[in-house]
Amino acid sequence: MTPNLFAGLPSAALADEQFASILQRPGLRIERIVSTGQASPPDFWYDQDEGEWVVLLQGEAKLRFADEADARQLRAGDFIDIAPHREHRVDWTAPDQVTVWLAVFYAA
């Protein structure tokens, strides 16, 4: 059976985001992230040692960077490359739909 990124999506809101490892190799990690209205906690910023290329496959989200005044609105198909140690957070994900992210973490 061939794996599918849209298999097993929830039919109702989740208490927490779901993180699933898709592939892991030295210097590379790919994850599927499923959100149903979650956001980063107030005053929390991701500060990662590796780079992250992320694409929104389904749904909507707002991603904020510490060095930018406004959050970026993301819709299905939008992607961004986040440099190591560039502080960022998820400000919002659509509460009325399932948001599916594909995140590729790589050694910089």
Buried (B, 14 or more C-beta within 10 A) or exposed (E): EEEEBEEEBEEEEEEEBBEEEEEEEEEEBBBBBBBBBBBBEEEEEBEBEBBBBBBBBBBBBBBBBEEEEEBBEBEEEBEBEBEBEBBBBBBBBBEEBBBBBBBBBBEE
